Amino acid sequence: MSIEISNLVKIYGEQKAVDNISFQVSKGEIVGFLGPNGAGKSTTMKILTGYLGQDEGEAKVCGIPVRESPLDTKKARIEAVIALVGLTVESNKRLGQLSKGYKQRVGLAAALIHDPEVLILDEPTSGLDPNQIIEIRDVIKRLGKDKTVLFSSHILQEVEALCDRVVIINRGRLVADSPISRLRMEASGSGTIRVAFRETLEPAKLQALKGVESILAITDKEWELQTKEPDEVKKQLLELALQNNWNIVSLQSENRSLEAIFRSLTQ
């Protein structure tokens, strides 16, 4: 039996709030527990959940006497979640004694304790050290096998490590909803060139370059260019610097990462 109540009695002063009641509920049953106000429903439920102790009789949940072992009726799930989020070594501490990283784990544990079908996680690894981040990533990966997870992070490498699909919004509007692989495929013909000058430049100085699709100012001396012809554009940059006596501090090209795609969609 999942619930067993035998000769249960609870007395407040001279009033018997619960007067020698007995019933059982088996697994798979949905039983309505009805009665008018003051009938003892809430008192009985509080006894079943370990919130109150009875005066006489017995209440069991899954065969465990609630009064003698109130935590054991809930503990299996608690212990499983504590282990899942890596809190076992800190489980005897109060919340105020925990570091920020471990407090973050407690928040994740609270979200998981009732085994939800949908998880909405907003910066779940914020404040964690690198080892803790890897551990929580592994937890989220395991959870994602049979749950729906909406995961937010400013660390785009983390998104790439955890997610197959991204939804990107900008100024309140949807600008992308696609698998990461598709975004990369669509951008595969493009590349990013990062160039830094010792001098301050006006954007117009770079807009004359042929084959450049977009120009993004990182600072007034550092620029990011999107192009399908990175080698040709780098050659033009070197010629332009020579003609204008500019000093190039760094010049490098890279394939479009999720970060580059994100920037191009949200700038």
ABEGO torsion letter per residue (X at the ends): XABBBBGBBBBBEABBABBGBBBBBBBGBBBBBBEBBGAGAAAAAAAAAGABBBABEBBBBGGBBAAABAAAAAAAAAAAAAAAAGAAAAAABBAAABBAAAAAAAAAAAAAAAGBABBBBBGAABGBBAAAAAAAAAAAAAAAAABBBBBBBABAAAAAAABABBBBBBGGBBABBBBAAAAAAAAAABBBBBBBBABBBBAAAAAABBGBABBBBABAABBBBBBABAAAAAAAAAAAAAAAGBBBABBBBBBBBAAAAAAAAAX
